[in-house]
Amino acid sequence: MINSRSSDTYIRGFEYLQMVRGFALESRMVDVMENLRDSTIICNWIGQNIDSVNAQLSTYLQACHECFYPEERRNIQIFGVPLAQSLGIDGMCNIWMAPITILIDVGRMAPEDWLGLVAHEYAHAHVASVGHNQEFANVLFHLCLGLGFPLPIWETETMEKNLRSWPYCRSMTDPLAFWRGEIVID
């Protein structure tokens, strides 16, 4: 007999994943089903824990907002989500959504690095651009100052390359371990 509570958390997790797929640039970007062995465990974990993950991400989003005057802040929403492993990205900002939507794969980095990734994606949202140009650099520098991150080294020939992964986040060896509930957050 199937436990109805377990079934409810699975359904909640599955529905959450379907919802955030609608915020991605392409629905295939959110795909835990590519890993069928873990998909049930992941959906159950998401069904039970995604509210606390998203609450933490919202706190970080608010910290980024606080670096700007209210009239300069864009309408942005943020969600934690396991992004398709084949993409190899930690987060993405969909500037074509209203509100602008940030998706963060919190399983791909240590919890203490989440704020850095939120700040990076927030800079994209703030300038409404996917590139790492001068305008993005100015906003990211502002965020780094406001949030206490080290500033990127300003060298014109390598700036764009450096900005792609600034602030630096340590990658996890098994990004799905978090989504399976094997890594505990405080």
Salt bridges, closest charged atoms under 4 A:
GLU26 OE1 - ARG28 NE 2.78
ASP31 OD1 - ARG21 NH2 3.69
ASP38 OD2 - ARG37 NH2 3.27
ASP38 OD2 - ARG180 NH1 2.96
ASP51 OD2 - ARG12 NH2 2.64
GLU66 OE1 - ARG73 NH2 3.84
ASP90 OD1 - ARG108 NE 3.01
GLU112 OE2 - ARG170 NH2 2.88
ASP113 OD2 - ARG170 NE 3.12
GLU160 OE2 - ARG164 NH2 3.47
ASP174 OD2 - ARG180 NH2 2.39
GLU182 OE2 - ARG180 NE 2.86
